[in-house]
Amino acid sequence: MFDKALSVFNEIYDRGLVDQHVFCILALSFSKWGEIDKACELIQRMEDCNIRLNEKTFCVLIHGFVKGNRMDKALLLFDKMEKSGFSPDVSVYDVIIGGLCKNKELEKALKLYSEMKESGNKPDGGILSKLISSCSSEQELTQLLNESWEDMDVKTMALLCNSFMSVLVNSGSVDKAYNILQAMIRESIADVGADELLRFKGTVSPNTTSFSIVIDNLLRDGKLDLALSLFRDMDKIGCKKNVLLYNNLINGLCNSNRLEESYEILKEMEDSGYGPTNFTHNTIYGCLCRRQDVGGALDIVRKMRVHGHEPWMKHSTLLVKELSKHGKVMEACRYLADIVQEGFLPDIGSYSAAMGGLINIQEMNLALELFRNICACGYCPDVVAYNILMRGLCKGQRVAEAQDLLNEMTVKGLVPSVVTYNLMIDGWCKSGDIDQAVLCLSQMFGKEREPNVITYTSLIDGLCNAGRPDDALMLWNEMEGKGCAPNRVAFMALIYGLCKCDRPKEALVHFRVMKEMRMKPDIYVYVVLISAFLSDLNSPLAFEILQEMVNEGNFPDPLDKNYQIVRVAIVKLSEDTRTSPLVKNLITKGGIPAINLSDVGTEGGI
């Protein structure tokens, strides 16, 4: 279409048949299509033909250029318009100043604003609001308002004051905006702020927007009592409140656990003819759930049903979790049943929280029963729900049942997560069935689930416990080869496992690497290394580890179960001629306690 129109134009242009009307139509079309440069070229051809744009075309093109974000071309066209003898009206100034403000070219916008006033055009509130919103400093704002205040009517003054307060709160100066609003409420000419930020030159009555700007930001800053005070001031000056203000205050009160006051605001809201919204009810519902107020929560749910609202299930889930955390999981389950009776179906997240709570009080069978019941009611449990149950089953040494759930997941089309496989691998390892754990690892790869450091740590621990340290080391190398960096727990599991498999020298290599990586071993790692080297009749290395433990301040406390083991180790080192002088020296320096053989006896053997 564009090319065809241009072709027709060129044809009639070559015949000398074009006039102002044709030029204007094509220029406007170019602008509408976003072809700003083409429109400018056409305007230049018009000038070459001593044809000029009419006033209306100038105005429409300037609007189009600004809309296309070509402020450079819009300003050039504006200049041409003035040089052609046309006086731009307020709408032209408005669109250009708005475009400059949008592009953060405030200096140019202010210059054009001054020219506008000099030309006799009176700026309206819209232009001034745009300028105010673009001001980057309070000084610029104050100057602009002072220059424009005399020319404004009361409505425009209120609009500009609101814009001014918006800029202040957006820049973090909520207190200054509050002071301006206070001065407006007092209906007096006053200096606002210690630095005389703004001197009112007339009386301005605040409107609902004025209060909303300040109250909302006071609430955001946690200044709830100041917000409430302003809210009450609205009644004193007869300023109408709206639903948004009521809701925001109720939300602020509920977030501060001031539930009783929120009920007072709700009653006032209803008395004023505003019905509570879904947000209103759910704000209060959330507060009741955080308080674990089951009765109150159920009452508000019933009110929601009457009003056609629905409780947000994130609050229901929170209530179930909080009740479960405080040993009230049976009450949580009853609550879920009650809201079902009210016609609201909890989501799977709420039920998952209840199942987790039942498992925490060792009611695994009840958790499974709840799971089967919700499945029978048409719920489709997600991976998280399955993981919760599988974790409980594995912890209770019911790994085979957990495996059944894993199989059920896959049959239903759910893809087990890395967490799912980690639970199963850990469960099989702890139950002593390392082959099943390794099989799970293979299944992970088959499902394109990348094992993480937790996966490898569980398997390495399980392989060592099964007396397969070589396989554990092979898996360790595979982990590093895949770019999975071992963490502190992984290192400690490998070191402990190698020591238990009578491979202390290999354990020591990884112990050194761990420390080079600035990971701090737990006390039991030092103890197992000392014990392993003593069992290997390598007292010098056992003492070396003991000395490191002492130097690093890791000697076990007398109440620590490792304390007795270390005492026995010290006695053994004292009896070895290779390390006896070193032990005595360490005792003399106060690094370790003096230990008599009679104190140790046969307890805590290594």
LINNOR-V309715 format. One line per field, one symbol per residue. ss: DSSP state (A for helix, B for strand, O for the rest). phi: phi as a letter, one per 20 degrees, with the letter a starting at -180 (. if undefined). A space follows every 50 residues. Layout:
# LINNOR-V309715
ss->???
phi->???
This chain:
# LINNOR-V309715
ss->OAAAAAAAAAAAAAOOOOOAAAAAAAAAAAAAOOOAAAAAAAAAAAAAOO OOOOAAAAAAAAAAAAAOOOAAAAAAAAAAAAAOOOOOOAAAAAAAAAAA AAOOOAAAAAAAAAAAAAOOOOOOAAAAAAAAAAOOOAAAAAAAAAAAAA AOOAAAAAAAAAAAAAAAAAOOOAAAAAAAAAAAAAOOOOBBOOOOOBBO OOOOOOOAAAAAAAAAAAAAOOOAAAAAAAAAAAAAOOOOOOAAAAAAAA AAAAAOOOAAAAAAAAAAAAAOOOOOOAAAAAAAAAAAAAOOOAAAAAAA AAAAAAAOOOOOAAAAAAAAAAAAAOOOAAAAAAAAAAAAAOOOOOOAAA AAAAAAAAAAOOOAAAAAAAAAAAAAOOOOOOAAAAAAAAAAAAAOOOAA AAAAAAAAAAAOOOOOOAAAAAAAAAAAAAOOOAAAAAAAAAAAAAOOOO OOAAAAAAAAAAAAAOOOAAAAAAAAAAAAAOOOOOOAAAAAAAAAAAAA OOOAAAAAAAAAAAAAOOOOOOAAAAAAAAAAAAAOOOAAAAAAAAAAAA AOOOOOOOOOOAAAAAAAAAAAAAAOOOOAAAAAAAAAOOOOOOOOAAAA OOOOOO
phi->.fffffffffffffemdfcggfgfgffffgffenefffffffffffffel ddfefffgffffgffffeldfffffffffffffenedgegfffgffffff ffemdfgfffffffffffeneefefffffffffefecffffffffffdgf edefffgfffffffffffffeneffffffffffffflcebednfelgbdf daecefdgfgffgffgffffemefffffffgfffffdmefecfffgffff fffffemdfffffffffffffendffegfgffffgfffffemefffffff ffffffemecfffffffffffffffdmdfffffffffffffendefefff ffffffffffdmdfffffffffffffenfdgefffffffffffffemdff ffffffffgfffneegegfgffffffffffendffffffffffgffelde fdffgffffffffffemcfffffffgffgffeneffdgffgfffffffff emcfffffgffffgffeldeffgffffffgfffffeldfgfffgfgffff femdfffgefffffffgfffffffeeffdgfffffffffnfcffcegffe mdfmge
